[in-house]
Amino acid sequence: MIRQPQPEEIILKADRTQCHNDNDDLERILVIQTAFLGDLILTLPLFQAIKDTLPGAQVWALVIPSTAEILAGHPAVAGSLVYDKRGRDRGWSGFRHSVRRVRDGHFNLALVPHRSLRSALLAFAARVPRRLGFWSSPGFFLFSRQVVRRQNAHEVDRNIDLWRALGFQCPTQAPRVYPRAEDRRQAQDFLSRQGIPGDQALVGIAPGSMWATKRWLPEGFAQVIRELREKRNAQAVLLGSSAERELCRKIAREAGGNVPVATGELSPMPAAALMQRCHLVLSNDSAAAHLAAAVDRPVVVIFGPTVPDFGFAPFGPKHIVVQKQLDCRPCGIHGGRRCRRNTFACMKEIMPQQVLDAVFTILDRGEEVDR
């Protein structure tokens, strides 16, 4: 049985003795991140770290279809391969097809932040000569080098550790996405159709999550929207995926007045452009919080079953976390479909006034808005 190193034995220490000449052949590098949108956003600083230290390298990404769009226009990403593991590439034949595409890319190095056996196997089967991933991955034995995944660190830093393990000194930096002119046009067209003037305070609200227990109460969001309108003359706009459309419509009906629902209307990059127009974004612990932070918008993020200490809070100092301290938190690294205690206290005990206080704190800062 292979013993997993302890955090103090992090492989960065061993690799400081490695000569940088060993990395001279790193001309084509593949980063494999086939998890969800938020996970890819938190991997973007890894791409930037590679490009900053090896400007001549071509850095590619292997991602799933729903996340590929956010790589468009990113200055550190040369191109992307799309692995539709739940669609056309599902099953063994689809996996072999993806292996061939990676092999045809002639990559010198694969970095695998996604802790997945399938991701590790893909890099191995494609015969990428150097493969780095985490000891905690189910496929750790398929890597040519394993890196300790630090527990008390932000996910951004943990991902960059894969590059630091090769002996490169890299500062930590924030995730960034780069909406294009077409993305901004789509966002502006949506706001124009809703009759929202350009000088009105705008608050993006993302009430969804793929995990039911990570969603704050719809009536709480509705009350926040009403208070924003009545006390600050601020316009709320509801954001999310098409799967969250009915949730957002319910909140809009309960809030009353004109509450535009962009849910399902905009794909990730136009949604990011719309977030750039917002003074802040209010979100559950979900991809929306990371997308807002990646366009440099302050975020009020609500944590329920999970905790910021897991390393998945929006990156940076300008964000505010709202949570309720309970002895049953956290109850897992992810949310769940239902509360294990059948109380849902971690969300029910977060009062609208707590959320409003955080929202008003950010509004009172007078953040500049990209118009």
C-alpha positions in Angstrom: 0.0 0.0 0.0 1.4 3.4 -1.0 1.4 5.9 1.9 0.0 9.3 1.2 2.5 12.1 2.2 1.5 14.4 5.0 1.0 18.1 4.2 4.4 19.1 5.6 6.0 16.8 3.0 4.4 18.7 0.1 6.2 17.8 -3.1 7.2 21.5 -3.6 10.0 20.8 -1.1 11.5 17.9 -3.1 11.2 19.7 -6.4 13.2 22.8 -5.5 16.3 20.7 -6.3 15.0 20.0 -9.8 16.9 21.8 -12.5 14.7 24.0 -14.7 16.5 22.5 -17.7 14.2 19.5 -17.1 11.3 21.7 -18.1 12.8 22.9 -21.4 10.6 20.5 -23.3 7.3 21.9 -22.0 6.1 23.3 -25.3 2.5 21.9 -25.2 0.7 21.5 -21.9 -2.7 20.2 -21.2 -4.8 21.0 -18.2 -7.6 18.5 -17.6 -10.6 19.9 -15.7 -13.8 18.1 -16.6 -15.7 19.1 -13.5 -18.3 21.9 -13.2 -18.2 25.5 -14.1 -17.1 26.8 -10.7 -14.2 24.2 -10.7 -12.9 25.4 -14.0 -13.1 29.1 -13.0 -10.9 28.2 -9.9 -8.5 26.5 -12.3 -8.0 29.6 -14.5 -5.1 31.0 -12.3 -3.2 27.8 -13.0 -3.4 28.5 -16.8 -2.2 32.1 -16.1 0.7 30.9 -13.9 1.9 28.5 -16.6 1.8 31.3 -19.2 3.5 33.8 -16.9 6.4 31.5 -16.2 6.7 29.9 -19.7 5.4 32.5 -22.2 6.4 30.4 -25.2 4.3 27.4 -24.1 1.0 26.5 -25.6 -1.5 25.8 -22.8 -4.6 23.8 -23.7 -7.6 22.7 -21.7 -9.7 19.6 -21.7 -13.2 20.5 -20.5 -16.8 19.6 -20.7 -19.2 21.3 -23.2 -21.1 23.4 -20.6 -17.8 25.1 -19.4 -15.8 25.5 -22.6 -17.2 28.9 -23.4 -15.5 30.7 -20.5 -12.1 29.9 -22.0 -12.8 31.9 -25.1 -10.7 35.0 -25.2 -8.6 34.0 -22.2 -5.0 35.2 -22.9 -3.4 32.2 -21.3 -5.4 29.5 -23.1 -4.2 28.5 -26.6 -7.2 26.2 -27.2 -9.5 23.6 -25.8 -10.6 20.1 -26.3 -14.2 19.3 -25.4 -14.9 16.0 -23.7 -18.7 15.4 -23.8 -18.5 12.6 -21.2 -22.3 12.5 -20.6 -23.2 13.0 -24.3 -21.6 12.0 -27.5 -18.4 10.9 -25.8 -20.0 8.7 -23.1 -19.1 5.1 -22.8 -15.9 3.3 -23.7 -16.0 4.3 -27.4 -16.3 7.9 -26.6 -13.5 7.7 -24.1 -11.2 6.1 -26.7 -12.1 8.8 -29.1 -11.1 11.5 -26.5 -7.9 9.6 -25.8 -7.0 9.7 -29.5 -7.6 13.5 -29.6 -5.3 14.1 -26.6 -2.7 11.8 -28.1 -2.9 13.7 -31.4 -2.2 16.9 -29.5 1.4 15.7 -28.7 1.3 17.2 -25.3 4.5 17.1 -23.2 2.8 17.5 -19.9 -0.7 17.0 -18.4 -1.8 18.7 -15.2 -4.9 17.1 -13.7 -6.5 19.2 -10.9 -9.8 17.2 -11.3 -9.7 14.4 -8.8 -11.2 11.8 -11.0 -10.1 8.3 -12.0 -11.4 9.0 -15.6 -9.4 12.2 -15.9 -6.2 10.4 -14.7 -6.8 7.4 -17.0 -7.3 9.7 -20.0 -3.9 11.3 -19.6 -2.3 7.9 -19.0 -4.0 6.2 -21.9 -3.1 9.1 -24.2 0.6 8.5 -23.3 1.3 12.0 -22.2 4.8 11.5 -20.9 4.6 13.6 -17.8 1.4 13.6 -15.7 0.9 15.5 -12.5 -2.2 15.2 -10.2 -3.1 15.0 -6.5 -2.4 12.1 -4.2 -6.1 12.3 -3.1 -7.2 11.5 -6.7 -8.7 8.0 -7.1 -6.3 7.7 -10.1 -3.2 8.9 -8.3 -1.3 5.7 -9.3 -1.6 6.7 -13.0 0.3 10.0 -12.5 4.1 10.2 -13.1 4.2 12.5 -10.1 1.8 13.1 -7.3 1.3 16.3 -5.4 -0.2 16.8 -1.9 -3.5 18.6 -2.0 -3.3 21.1 0.9 -6.3 21.1 3.2 -5.9 24.6 4.6 -5.6 26.5 1.4 -7.9 28.0 -1.2 -8.7 25.8 -4.3 -6.9 28.4 -6.4 -3.7 27.9 -4.6 -4.1 24.1 -4.5 -4.4 24.1 -8.3 -1.4 26.3 -8.8 0.5 23.9 -6.6 0.5 21.4 -9.5 2.7 23.9 -11.4 4.8 24.9 -8.4 5.6 21.2 -8.0 7.8 21.4 -11.1 10.0 24.0 -9.4 8.3 27.2 -10.7 7.8 30.1 -8.3 4.3 31.4 -8.9 2.4 34.1 -7.0 -1.3 33.5 -6.3 -3.7 35.5 -8.5 -7.4 35.8 -8.9 -9.4 33.9 -11.5 -10.4 36.1 -14.4 -12.7 35.6 -17.4 -12.9 38.0 -20.3 -16.3 38.8 -21.8 -16.1 39.7 -25.5 -17.9 42.5 -27.3 -20.6 40.1 -28.4 -21.1 38.9 -24.8 -21.5 42.6 -23.7 -24.0 43.2 -26.5 -26.1 40.3 -25.5 -26.1 41.5 -21.9 -27.0 45.0 -22.9 -29.8 43.8 -25.2 -31.3 41.9 -22.3 -31.3 44.9 -20.0 -32.7 47.1 -22.8 -35.6 44.7 -23.3 -36.4 44.9 -19.6 -36.4 48.7 -19.7 -33.6 49.0 -17.1 -31.8 52.4 -17.4 -28.0 52.4 -17.5 -27.6 54.5 -14.4 -29.8 52.4 -12.0 -28.1 50.4 -9.2 -28.2 46.8 -10.3 -27.9 43.7 -8.1 -27.5 40.3 -9.6 -29.1 37.5 -7.7 -28.3 33.8 -8.3 -30.6 31.7 -6.1 -29.8 28.3 -7.6 -27.4 25.4 -7.0 -27.3 21.9 -8.3 -27.5 20.8 -4.7 -30.9 21.4 -3.0 -29.4 22.0 0.4 -27.1 24.8 -0.8 -30.1 26.9 -1.8 -31.2 29.6 0.6 -35.0 30.0 0.9 -36.9 31.5 -2.1 -38.9 33.7 0.3 -35.6 35.1 1.7 -34.4 36.1 -1.8 -37.8 37.7 -2.5 -37.7 39.8 0.7 -34.2 41.0 -0.2 -35.4 42.0 -3.6 -38.3 44.0 -2.1 -36.0 45.7 0.4 -33.5 46.6 -2.2 -36.2 48.2 -4.3 -37.9 50.1 -1.4 -34.8 51.2 0.5 -32.2 51.7 -2.2 -34.1 52.0 -5.4 -31.9 49.2 -6.6 -33.0 46.8 -9.4 -32.5 43.1 -9.0 -32.0 40.7 -11.9 -32.2 37.0 -11.4 -29.5 34.8 -12.9 -28.9 31.1 -13.3 -29.1 28.1 -15.7 -32.2 27.0 -17.6 -32.7 24.3 -14.9 -33.3 27.1 -12.4 -35.8 29.1 -14.4 -38.9 28.0 -12.5 -37.2 28.7 -9.1 -36.4 32.2 -10.3 -39.9 32.8 -11.7 -41.3 31.8 -8.3 -39.0 34.3 -6.5 -39.9 37.1 -9.0 -43.6 36.5 -8.5 -43.2 36.6 -4.7 -41.1 39.7 -4.8 -43.6 41.6 -7.0 -42.8 44.5 -9.3 -40.6 44.2 -12.3 -37.9 41.6 -11.6 -36.1 40.5 -14.8 -35.4 36.8 -15.0 -32.2 36.2 -17.1 -32.2 32.5 -16.0 -31.6 30.4 -19.1 -31.6 33.5 -21.3 -27.8 34.0 -21.3 -25.0 31.5 -21.6 -22.1 31.8 -19.1 -20.1 34.6 -20.9 -23.0 36.9 -21.6 -24.1 36.3 -18.0 -20.6 37.3 -16.9 -20.9 40.5 -18.9 -24.3 41.2 -17.2 -22.6 40.6 -13.8 -20.0 43.3 -14.8 -22.9 45.8 -14.9 -24.0 44.9 -11.4 -22.9 46.7 -8.2 -22.7 43.3 -6.6 -23.9 39.7 -6.9 -25.8 37.8 -4.2 -25.4 34.1 -4.6 -25.5 30.7 -2.9 -22.2 28.7 -2.7 -22.3 28.0 -6.4 -20.6 28.6 -9.8 -22.4 32.0 -10.0 -20.4 33.3 -7.1 -17.1 32.4 -8.8 -18.2 33.8 -12.1 -19.0 37.1 -10.5 -15.7 37.2 -8.7 -13.9 36.4 -12.0 -15.3 39.6 -13.5 -14.2 41.5 -10.4 -17.6 42.0 -8.9 -18.1 41.9 -5.1 -20.1 38.9 -4.0 -22.3 38.2 -1.0 -22.3 34.4 -0.8 -24.5 32.3 1.4 -23.1 29.1 2.9 -25.3 26.4 4.3 -24.1 22.8 4.5 -20.6 23.6 3.3 -18.1 26.1 4.8 -15.5 28.5 3.3 -12.7 26.6 5.0 -13.1 23.9 2.3 -11.4 26.4 0.0 -14.2 27.2 -2.3 -15.3 30.7 -1.3 -15.1 33.4 -4.0 -11.5 34.4 -4.3 -10.4 37.8 -3.0 -10.9 40.2 -0.2 -14.0 42.2 -1.3 -16.5 39.4 -0.8 -18.8 38.8 2.3 -19.8 35.4 3.5 -23.1 34.9 5.3 -23.5 31.7 7.3 -25.0 30.3 10.5 -22.7 28.6 13.0 -24.2 25.2 13.9 -22.7 22.1 15.4 -23.9 20.0 12.4 -21.9 22.1 9.8 -20.3 21.1 7.6 -22.2 18.0 6.7 -20.2 17.2 3.6 -17.8 18.6 1.0 -20.7 19.1 -1.3 -24.4 19.9 -0.6 -27.0 17.1 -0.6 -30.5 16.5 -1.9 -31.9 16.7 1.7 -30.8 17.7 5.1 -29.5 14.8 7.1 -31.3 16.1 10.3 -34.5 17.0 8.4 -34.2 20.6 9.9 -32.5 22.6 7.1 -31.5 24.8 10.0 -28.3 26.0 8.2 -30.4 27.9 5.7 -33.7 28.5 7.6 -31.9 30.3 10.4 -30.2 32.8 8.1 -32.5 35.8 8.3 -33.1 38.2 5.4 -31.8 41.1 7.5 -28.4 39.3 7.8 -28.2 39.1 4.0 -29.4 42.6 3.5 -26.8 44.0 6.0 -24.1 42.4 3.8 -25.6 43.6 0.6 -26.0 47.2 2.0 -22.4 47.1 3.2 -21.1 46.5 -0.3 -23.5 49.0 -1.9 -22.3 51.6 0.6 -18.7 51.1 -0.6 -19.7 52.8 -3.9 -17.9 50.2 -6.1 -17.2 51.4 -9.6 -19.4 49.6 -12.2 -18.3 48.7 -15.8 -21.0 50.2 -18.0 
